[in-house]
Amino acid sequence: MKTLLFAWLAMLPMSVVAVWLGHHVPDVLLPVAAILLLGLGKAWLIVLRFMELNHGPRLWQALLLGWPLVITSVILVLHATH
């Protein structure tokens, strides 16, 4: 129970900061990268804590943590070249 509470409490400020950055400086590369990194951190917390895959099969961990990493990379490349 403590782990879930910690994960939830960690995700709250991450969400607030991401929304704040998105409203104040949405078109600059550094804030976009920060927002995406916050999203990766939240994905990590969700996969390993809420879904309890920290002791699960490595393949599931790789798939569920790799997909947000791939999407984040694609978005960053597209945003940087725009």
N, C-alpha and C positions, 0 to 999 in steps of 0.2 A: 504494500500500500504506500509506503514512503517513497518508493521509486516512482510510482505513477504521479504522486503529488509533486515530487521534484521535477519530473518531466513537464507536467502541466504548468507549474510555476515558471519554469525556464522558457516555455513556449509563449507565455503571455507577453513579456517584454520584447521578444523577438518579433512577434506579430505587430505590436505597437510601433516599433522602430521601422519595420518594413513599410507599414502604411504611411507613416510620417515621411519617410524618404520618398515614397512614391508620389506623395502630394506636393512636396516642396521642390524637388529637383528630379523630375521624371526622365529627362532626356540626356543627362550626362552619364558617361560610361561608368565612372566609379560608383555612384549611388546604385545604378542598375546592378553592377557586380555585387555590391553589398547586399542588396535585396535578394538576389539569387543565392548568395552564400547563406543568408539567413534561412531561406527556403530549404537549402540542403541540410542545414542543421536541424530544422524542424522535421524533415524527412527521416533523418538519422534517429531522432528521438522517437518518432512514431513507429518506425520499423523495429528498433531494438528494444524499446520500452513498452509501448502500448501493445504492439503485436507480439512481444516477448520472443523475438527471434534471435536474441543475443546468445542463446544456447541451441538455436536451431541449426538446420543444415546449412553449410557454407554456400551451397548453390542458391538457396533462397535468399540468403543475405546478399550475395553478390548481385542477384537479379534485382532485388528490391532497393538496393542502395545504388546500383549501377545505372538504373534507368533515370533517376533524377539527375545524376551526374552527366549523363549523355545529353539530356534535354537542356540542362543549364549550359553546357558547353555550346550547344547549337545556338541557343538564344544569345549567348555572349558574342559568338562569332558573327551572327547576323546583325546584332546591334552595333558591333564595332565596324562592320563594313558598310553600314547604312549611312 
